[in-house]
Amino acid sequence: YFFSAVLLVRASLPWRYRGGIEAAVGSVEFSFYHHWFDSIFLFSALLTAGIVGLQMTLASHRRRSRSGSDVAGSVSSQRQRHAAIAARERAKRAVVASH
């Protein structure tokens, strides 16, 4: 991205000011980058998009796997609470029925 930005700035400058960019960047083969600019930029953009997509997919997978164990734990505790409430209600009904 850096070289593509430098190339765009350099290409828009008049010839007399391009030497300043060449002196600041050093011995870079600008002709090579001008020739392969589109390919290099497209490759770096696709590579970046792929890496970001992969990171998002892995993060989503990690969140799902963590929340999956939490969900199982919460379902188990919900079942226990429900069983306790049902047992209390049965006990109350049994007491009322016996009186």
WOBEL-V960019 format. One record per pair of residues at least 12 apart in sequence whose ideal C-beta (glycine too) atoms are under 7 Angstrom apart, sorted by the first residue. I is the first residue (numbers start at 0). J is the second residue. D is the distance in Angstrom with one decimal. If there is no record, write none. Layout:
I&J&D  I&J&D
//
This chain:
0&43&6.4  2&32&5.6  3&36&6.5  3&40&4.8  5&20&6.4  5&24&6.2  6&32&5.6  6&33&6.4  6&36&5.8  8&20&6.8  9&29&6.9
//
